[in-house]
Amino acid sequence: MFGHAIVWMMDASTVLTNLLIASMLLIFAPMSFTGKMRGVAQVGFAVSALLLSLILWINSAFTVYAYAGLIALILSLLIFAVPTVLVACFEELIHHDWYSLIGTAVMTTAITGAAFGFWKCERRAMSEERPYTMFVDPPGPFSPIEELRAFLRDTEHQANHPDIRSARNQVLDDLRRREQNEGADSLQTRLRRDR
């Protein structure tokens, strides 16, 4: 009875592994190239990596149990469960179970690919959040007007660079908004005085 459950779990994990790898290659990888869907792709890569890691560990535990028995499984679990995959690879190598060894290698590669996809999505999202990240740091919108004007004066000779151009545009918008607000404030105070 227990053996049938192990075989059924191994078959189900193979199908789930194939679905996860196909979804990473055919769905999440193309989604990671578009800005609007990058967050969804990042979550997909993270969930895929987590599920693939869990499947790899469960398959390795079943392999250790099948080839070396319960005592070897308990010993590999006592050492923080990490060596279970390594013990499974060793057992597959000793027993010439090349199909399972290749499957373990493919799953390890897929987990690495999912982690790389997650990392790449994160890097792209960080680089698009703030286009002038390391080159220019403009003053904030609540900085004094003199500081905003000084920034515009200091970066005038480099206005053709795209990073500086975007930072200058942001500062110009902030400066216009602040001058409009100050003009409206002075108009309101004049109207109050005239009453």
Backbone as a ProteinNet text record, in pm:
[ID]
protein_1_A
[PRIMARY]
MFGHAIVWMMDASTVLTNLLIASMLLIFAPMSFTGKMRGVAQVGFAVSALLLSLILWINSAFTVYAYAGLIALILSLLIFAVPTVLVACFEELIHHDWYSLIGTAVMTTAITGAAFGFWKCERRAMSEERPYTMFVDPPGPFSPIEELRAFLRDTEHQANHPDIRSARNQVLDDLRRREQNEGADSLQTRLRRDR
[TERTIARY]
81	0	85.5	185.6	273.2	356.2	396.7	473.2	392.8	263.2	177.4	162.9	154.4	143.1	269.8	386.4	513.2	520.1	483.1	485.7	389.9	269.3	173.3	225.6	289.7	345.8	459.6	541.5	652	597.7	494	433.5	368.6	296.9	232.5	336.6	447.6	551.3	618.8	629.6	686.1	596.9	466.6	372.8	376.5	377.3	380.4	511.5	621	750.1	749.4	696.9	690.1	602.4	489.8	402.5	471.4	543.7	612.8	723.6	799.8	907.2	849	741.6	677.6	620.7	560.3	506	616.9	730.9	842.5	894.6	907.8	963.8	864.8	739.4	642.4	555	542.9	455.8	536.6	612.1	677.8	797.1	873.8	988.4	944.5	844.8	800.1	735.9	666.1	604.3	709	826.6	928.6	988.2	962.7	1016	926.8	803.1	713.3	705.6	705.8	708.9	585.8	468.6	345.5	327.6	377.9	358.2	480.4	581.4	703.9	680.3	595.3	566	498.8	406.8	340.1	442.1	531.8	635.6	728.1	758.2	846.2	781.7	654	582.7	576.9	553.2	549.4	681.9	792.3	924	946.8	905.7	926	845.2	719.9	635.6	688.2	731.3	786.4	912.1	999.7	1121.8	1088.2	991.3	952.4	892.7	799.6	737.9	837.6	925.5	1025.9	1121.3	1156.7	1244.4	1176.2	1049.1	974.7	962.8	931.8	920.5	1054.5	1162.3	1295.5	1328.4	1297.9	1328.8	1244.3	1115	1028.6	1074	1104.7	1154.2	1285	1371.2	1498.4	1475.3	1381.2	1349.7	1296.4	1208	1156.9	1269.2	1361.9	1473	1564	1594.1	1678.1	1607.8	1477.6	1402.1	1400.7	1384.5	1375.4	1509.1	1619.3	1748.9	1824.7	1813.8	1896.5	1816.4	1687.5	1604.8	1573	1499.3	1447.1	1556.8	1656.6	1763.7	1844.4	1877.1	1950.7	1867	1737.8	1650	1646.1	1634.4	1630.8	1763.3	1874.7	2005.2	2021.4	1975.6	1987.3	1893.5	1781.1	1689.1	1739	1814.1	1864.7	1969.5	2033.4	2135.5	2068.5	1960.3	1887.1	1828.4	1803.9	1731.6	1801.3	1910.7	1978.7	2048.8	2119.1	2190.4	2100.1	1970.9	1881.8	1895.6	1905.6	1921.2	2056.9	2160	2292.8	2299.8	2238.2	2235.4	2156.8	2046.6	1967.7	2050	2125.6	2211.5	2317.1	2373.9	2473.9	2413.6	2294.4	2227	2189.8	2143.5	2110.8	2235.3	2346.2	2472.3	2520.7	2511.9	2555.8	2470	2338.8	2246.8	2222.2	2300.4	2292.5	2151.5	2084.9	1951.4	1968.7	2010.4	2045.9	1924.6	1808.5	1687.2	1655.3	1663.4	1636.6	1746.2	1870	1980.8	1967.6	1929.4	1906.8	1787.8	1683.1	1568.4	1605.7	1691	1737.4	1819.7	1903.8	1983.9	1895	1792.3	1700.8	1623.6	1579	1505.9	1596.1	1720	1813.7	1839.5	1854.3	1872.8	1748.3	1630.9	1506.4	1491.8	1530	1524.3	1620.3	1739.9	1837	1784.3	1721.3	1664	1550.6	1467.5	1358.3	1413.4	1515.1	1576.3	1641.7	1706	1766.3	1658.9	1547.2	1438	1381.5	1364.3	1317.6	1415	1543.4	1646.8	1650.1	1637.9	1642.7	1521.7	1404.1	1284.3	1303.8	1361.2	1384.7	1482.3	1588.7	1688.2	1627.2	1548	1485.9	1386.5	1310.3	1213	1284.9	1396.6	1471.4	1531.6	1579.4	1640.6	1537.2	1411.8	1309.6	1238.7	1248.4	1182.2	1239.2	1367.2	1432.9	1541.9	1518.6	1613.4	1745.8	1754.2	1878.2	1943.9	1938.5	1973.5	2110.8	2217	2349	2420.2	2369.6	2441.3	2399.2	2272.5	2220.8	2124.2	2134.2	2039.9	1982.2	1868.6	1813.2	1752.6	1738.9	1673.4	1526.9	1472.7	1334	1236.8	1108.6	1009.7	987.4	1026.9	1006.5	1135.2	1236.7	1360.6	1336.4	1421	1405.5	1418.7	1351.7	1352	1493.9	1574.9	1712.9	1792.3	1765.7	1835.2	1790.6	1663	1613.9	1676.5	1683	1744.5	1894.2	1962.2	2105.5	2129.7	2043	2057.4	2042.8	1944	1924.5	2044.7	2099.3	2215.2	2338.7	2358.2	2476.6	2473.1	2356.1	2346	2313.2	2319.2	2282	2375.6	2503.7	2600	2589.1	2517.6	2501.8	2357.7	2282.9	2139.1	2107.5	2204.6	2177.2	2178	2235.3	2238.7	2097.8	2048.5	1909.3	1878.4	1972.8	1947.6	1933.5	2022.5	2017.8	1895.7	1861.5	1743.5	1617.8	1603.9	1484.7	1486.1	1604	1612.3	1582.4	1633.3	1605.2	1456.9	1393.1	1249.3	1170.8	1212.5	1144.7	1161.7	1283.6	1309.2	1234.9	1229.9	1154.7	1006.7	950.1	810	788.5	879.6	868.3	879.2	972.2	992.8	870.5	814.7	693.9	578	560.9	453.4	470.2	593.2	619.5	597.6	641.5	622.7	475.4	399.4	255.6	189	228	170.2	205.3	329.3	369.8	298.9	281.8	207.7	64.2	2.1	-136.5	-144.1	-43.3	-42.2	-29.5	58.6	74.9	-50.7	-120.5	-245.4	-352.1	-359	-457.2	-429.5	-301.6	-271.3	-304.6	-284.2	-321.6	-471.5	-548	-693.6	-745.4	-680	-719	-691.6	-578.5	-544.4	-642.9	-689.4	-779.8	-917.9	-953.7	-1086.7	-1090.4
-118.6	0	125.2	130.9	246.3	262.5	150.5	154	211.4	178.5	234.1	385.4	431.9	575.7	648.2	586	647.4	655.8	547.4	548.3	653.1	662.9	761.1	903.6	928.8	1061.5	1095.5	997.2	1022.3	1057.3	985.4	1016.1	1154.1	1185.5	1316.9	1427.8	1404.6	1507.7	1528.6	1421.9	1436.2	1523.8	1500.2	1581.3	1726.1	1748	1883.8	1954	1881.2	1939	1983.3	1898.5	1935.1	2058.1	2065.8	2183	2309.9	2299.4	2416.7	2464	2371.3	2409.7	2470.7	2412.1	2468.1	2607.1	2626.1	2758.5	2861.2	2820	2914.8	2955.4	2857.8	2888.4	2957.7	2916.5	2965.5	3080.3	3096.5	3202.2	3309.2	3269.9	3369.7	3435.9	3361.7	3422.8	3531.4	3507.9	3618.7	3733.7	3702.3	3808.6	3897.2	3843.4	3921.6	4031.3	4027.1	4129.7	4252.8	4243.8	4358.5	4418.9	4551.7	4620.4	4597.1	4592.4	4581.7	4442.7	4340.7	4203.1	4147.8	4230.2	4181.3	4136.1	4203.2	4163.5	4027.3	4002.8	3871.8	3762.8	3791.5	3694.7	3668.5	3772.6	3756.3	3665.6	3686.1	3599.1	3456.8	3441.8	3309.4	3236.5	3308.2	3246.7	3205.9	3289.7	3258.3	3135.6	3130.6	3015.2	2888.9	2900.8	2784.2	2731.8	2822.8	2780.1	2710.7	2764.9	2704.4	2565.3	2553.1	2422.8	2321.1	2364.2	2272.3	2225.9	2315	2276.4	2173.8	2197.1	2102.2	1966.5	1966.2	1840	1768.1	1843.1	1781.5	1717.8	1787.4	1732	1607.6	1610.9	1493.8	1375.1	1400	1291.2	1234.7	1321.5	1274	1190.8	1232.6	1154.5	1016.3	1010	880.4	794.6	857.2	782.7	725.4	805.8	757.2	643.7	657.5	551.7	424.6	438.2	320.9	247.6	322.3	258	224.6	309.9	289.5	256.5	274.8	238.1	354.3	320.6	420.8	483	404.6	456.9	563.1	539	638.9	765.3	748.1	863.8	946.3	880.1	951.1	1021.2	955.5	1019.5	1141.6	1131.6	1248.1	1359.6	1325.7	1428.2	1494.3	1421.1	1477.6	1584.9	1580.6	1681.2	1794.7	1848.6	1964.2	1945.1	1826.2	1791.6	1833.7	1904.9	1947.9	1831.8	1744.3	1638.1	1531.8	1540.8	1439.6	1434.6	1549.2	1553.4	1495.5	1528.5	1475.3	1324.2	1276.2	1131.6	1062.3	1122.9	1065.4	1058	1163.8	1161.4	1051.8	1038.1	933.7	794.7	773.1	643.2	615.3	717.4	698.9	665.9	725.9	698.3	556.9	513.9	378.6	271.9	293.5	195.1	212.8	298.7	320.8	358.3	441.2	489.7	623.9	613.7	733.2	821.8	762.3	839.6	931.2	878.7	959.7	1063.2	1025.8	1120.3	1236.9	1208.2	1315	1400.7	1337.1	1413	1506.5	1459.8	1544.6	1661.2	1634.2	1741.5	1843.5	1795.6	1886.3	1972.2	1911.1	1987.7	2090.5	2054.4	2149.1	2265.3	2234.5	2340.2	2428.8	2369.1	2447.3	2538.2	2488.9	2573	2690	2663	2770.1	2870.1	2820.8	2909.7	2994.6	2935.9	3012.7	3120.6	3086	3186	3297.1	3261.5	3362.2	3450.6	3392	3471.1	3568.5	3523.7	3611.5	3726.9	3696.1	3797.4	3896.7	3846.7	3934.6	4028.5	3977.2	4062.7	4171	4133.9	4230.8	4338.7	4298.9	4395.4	4491.4	4438.4	4525.3	4621.1	4572.7	4659.5	4770.3	4738	4839.5	4942.6	4901	4995.5	5084.9	5039.3	5121.4	5212.4	5185.3	5269.4	5409.8	5420.5	5549.8	5555.8	5619.3	5613.4	5682	5769.6	5841.8	5791.5	5664.5	5605.8	5645.7	5616.1	5633.8	5755.3	5811.1	5919.6	6056.3	6078.2	6207.7	6186.6	6271.5	6268.7	6409	6436.7	6572	6601.2	6729.1	6762.9	6723.2	6700.2	6657.5	6772	6740.2	6842.9	6945	6913.9	7007.1	7080.2	7072.5	7145.4	7294.6	7378.3	7522.8	7554.9	7660.4	7698.8	7731.2	7789.5	7822.9	7696.3	7588.4	7461.8	7401.6	7412.7	7363.6	7441.9	7576.4	7659.5	7630.7	7608.7	7577.3	7444.7	7345.5	7217.8	7237.5	7315.8	7341.3	7414.3	7510.6	7586.4	7496.2	7407.2	7320.9	7212.1	7169.6	7060.3	7108.8	7238.5	7293.3	7246.5	7231.6	7191.3	7042.8	6961.6	6819.1	6783.1	6877.6	6856.9	6754.6	6713	6616	6471.6	6447.7	6311.9	6272.8	6150.4	6115.1	6112.6	6068.7	6064.7	6206.1	6293.1	6430.8	6502.4	6473.7	6536.7	6500.1	6373.4	6334	6395.8	6405.3	6468.1	6617.7	6682.7	6825.8	6849.1	6762	6777.2	6764.4	6670.1	6653.2	6777.6	6831.5	6950	7071	7082	7192.4	7184.7	7066.1	7050.1	7088.4	7042.5	7077.9	7228.5	7291.4	7435.5	7513.2	7473.8	7540.2	7525.5	7406	7381.2	7466.2	7475.4	7554.9	7702.7	7751.8	7893.4	7926.9	7834.2	7856.5	7860.9	7770.3	7768.4	7894.2	7941	8062.6	8183.8	8185.9	8296.1	8298.6	8182.8	8175.8	8217.1	8179.5	8218.3	8369.9	8431.7	8576.6	8649.3	8595.4	8654.9	8645.7	8533.5	8518.4	8615.1	8634.5	8728.7	8871.3	8911.1	9044	9063.8	8956.9	8966.5	8981.5	8915	8925.9	9066.4	9124.9	9258.7	9363.2	9342.2	9439.3	9437.1	9332.7	9321.7	9409.8
0	0	0	91	99.7	-27.6	-87.1	-211.7	-326.2	-332.8	-437.4	-421.7	-298.8	-274	-316.1	-289.8	-331.1	-483.1	-551.6	-698.2	-753.4	-695.2	-741.1	-719.5	-603.1	-573.4	-669	-701.7	-795.3	-933.9	-979.1	-1109.2	-1109.5	-1001.9	-992.7	-987.3	-917.9	-910.6	-1046	-1126.5	-1260.9	-1347.7	-1340.4	-1418.5	-1371.3	-1240.1	-1185.9	-1220.2	-1216	-1253.8	-1399.4	-1487.5	-1629.2	-1650.5	-1578.9	-1590.3	-1540.4	-1429.5	-1376.1	-1468.8	-1524.2	-1616.4	-1743.2	-1795.3	-1915	-1887.2	-1769.6	-1738.1	-1722.5	-1668	-1655.4	-1792.5	-1881.9	-2014.2	-2107.1	-2102.8	-2200.4	-2150.1	-2020.4	-1968.1	-1895.2	-1791.3	-1707.7	-1775.3	-1853.9	-1921.1	-2019.5	-2108.1	-2194.7	-2115.6	-2007.2	-1927.8	-1861.4	-1834.6	-1765.1	-1853	-1983.8	-2072.5	-2081.2	-2036.2	-2039.6	-1900.3	-1895.2	-1767.1	-1681.8	-1745.2	-1667.7	-1607.7	-1671.9	-1625.3	-1550.8	-1532.6	-1469	-1325.8	-1252.5	-1114.6	-1107.8	-1202.9	-1207.2	-1239.8	-1334.2	-1370	-1251.7	-1175.7	-1060	-955.7	-930.3	-835.2	-890	-1021.5	-1082.7	-1069.5	-1092	-1075.4	-929.7	-835.9	-693.8	-652.4	-693.6	-658.6	-725.7	-851.3	-922	-852.4	-813	-743.8	-611.8	-540.3	-413.3	-433.5	-528.4	-553	-607.3	-697.9	-751.5	-641.4	-550.8	-439.6	-349.5	-322.9	-239.6	-307.9	-437.7	-512	-515.6	-538.6	-541.9	-407.6	-299.3	-168.4	-139.6	-172.7	-148	-233.3	-360.4	-446	-393.1	-343.5	-288.3	-162.8	-80.4	40.8	2	-99.1	-144.7	-202.5	-275.1	-333.8	-225	-124.8	-15.2	57.5	79	146.9	63.2	-69.6	-156.1	-167	-175.1	-197.1	-68.8	33.3	152.1	276.5	272.1	385.9	478.6	580.7	673.3	759	797	882.9	808.5	684	606	585.7	565.9	550.5	679.1	791.5	920	946	913.8	933.2	842.3	718.3	629.1	671.5	732.3	781.8	908.7	988.8	1113.2	1089.5	976.3	945.2	868.4	922.3	870.6	731.8	688	566.2	437.3	444.9	322.5	252.3	322.6	253.2	192.1	212.1	155.9	3.9	-60.6	-206.1	-245.6	-169.7	-202	-180.5	-73.7	-48.7	-159.3	-204.2	-313.7	-442.2	-471.9	-591.5	-580	-461.9	-440	-457.5	-402.7	-416.8	-563.3	-633.9	-776.1	-856.9	-821.1	-889.9	-860.7	-737.2	-700.7	-768.4	-773	-828.4	-978.1	-1041.6	-1186.4	-1231.6	-1154.3	-1189.2	-1261.2	-1387.6	-1464.4	-1491.4	-1509.6	-1536.2	-1417	-1297.6	-1178.4	-1156	-1185.1	-1169	-1265.9	-1389.2	-1487	-1444.3	-1392.2	-1342	-1228.1	-1137.2	-1027.4	-1080.9	-1179.9	-1239.3	-1311.1	-1381	-1451	-1350	-1242.1	-1140.6	-1073.5	-1046.9	-987.2	-1082.1	-1210.2	-1310.2	-1320	-1313.8	-1320.3	-1198.8	-1081.5	-961.3	-975.4	-1025.5	-1047.5	-1149.6	-1257.6	-1358.6	-1303.3	-1217.5	-1157	-1064.1	-987.6	-899.8	-981.3	-1092.9	-1179.7	-1242.4	-1285.1	-1341.8	-1240.5	-1116	-1009.2	-988.6	-983.4	-962.1	-1076.9	-1200.6	-1317.1	-1319.6	-1284.7	-1277	-1171.9	-1060.1	-953.2	-998.5	-1066.2	-1114.6	-1215.8	-1309.2	-1409.6	-1345.8	-1249.7	-1182.9	-1106.3	-1043	-969.4	-1063.4	-1180.4	-1272.5	-1339.2	-1350.6	-1412.9	-1314.1	-1184.8	-1086	-1084.9	-1091.5	-1082.2	-1187.8	-1303.4	-1414.7	-1388.1	-1289.4	-1263	-1135.4	-1113.3	-984	-932.5	-1004.9	-948	-1005.4	-1112	-1177	-1122.1	-1103.4	-1060.7	-944.7	-845.5	-735.1	-718.2	-783.2	-777.5	-640.6	-608.1	-481.1	-483.6	-368	-358.5	-383.4	-398.3	-431.3	-319.8	-196.5	-86.6	-48.8	-136.2	-111.6	-134.5	-76.8	-101.1	-249.9	-292.1	-434.5	-479.9	-394	-431.2	-464.2	-389.2	-415.6	-548.5	-581.5	-710.9	-825.7	-811.2	-916	-929.1	-817.5	-822	-893.7	-870	-940.3	-1091.2	-1131.8	-1275.7	-1334	-1261.2	-1308.9	-1318.5	-1220.6	-1218.2	-1325.2	-1364.3	-1463	-1603.3	-1624.3	-1754.9	-1866.5	-1838.6	-1941.4	-1977.7	-1898.9	-1926.8	-1961.8	-2011.8	-2031.8	-2140.3	-2222.5	-2329.1	-2279.7	-2164.2	-2110.3	-2066.1	-2103	-2071.6	-1921.8	-1840.8	-1696.8	-1640	-1683.2	-1633.2	-1689	-1814.3	-1873.5	-1794.2	-1758.5	-1682	-1542.4	-1479.7	-1348.1	-1357.7	-1462.9	-1481.4	-1504.9	-1582.7	-1606.6	-1477.2	-1393.8	-1265.3	-1178.8	-1173.7	-1092.8	-1149.3	-1282.3	-1343.4	-1307.8	-1311.3	-1272.7	-1126.2	-1039.8	-898.3	-878	-951	-937.1	-985.8	-1099.7	-1150.8	-1052	-999.9	-905.6	-779.4	-729.7	-609.6	-635.1	-752.7	-783.5	-802	-860.7	-874.7	-737.4	-649.3	-514.7	-437.5	-449.9	-379.8	-437.3	-571.1	-632.8	-586	-573.9	-526	-379.3	-299.8	-159	-144.1	-223.9	-212.8	-260.4	-361.6	-407.8	-299	-229.3	-122.2	-7.4	27.4	134.4	92.9	-34.6	-80.7	-75.8	-113.4	-109.5	32.9	127.7	267.9	321.8	280.6	325.7	273.9	148.2	87.4	151	217.1	279.8	395.7
[MASK]
+++++++++++++++++++++++++++++++++++++++++++++++++++++++++++++++++++++++++++++++++++++++++++++++++++++++++++++++++++++++++++++++++++++++++++++++++++++++++++++++++++++++++++++++++++++++++++++++++++

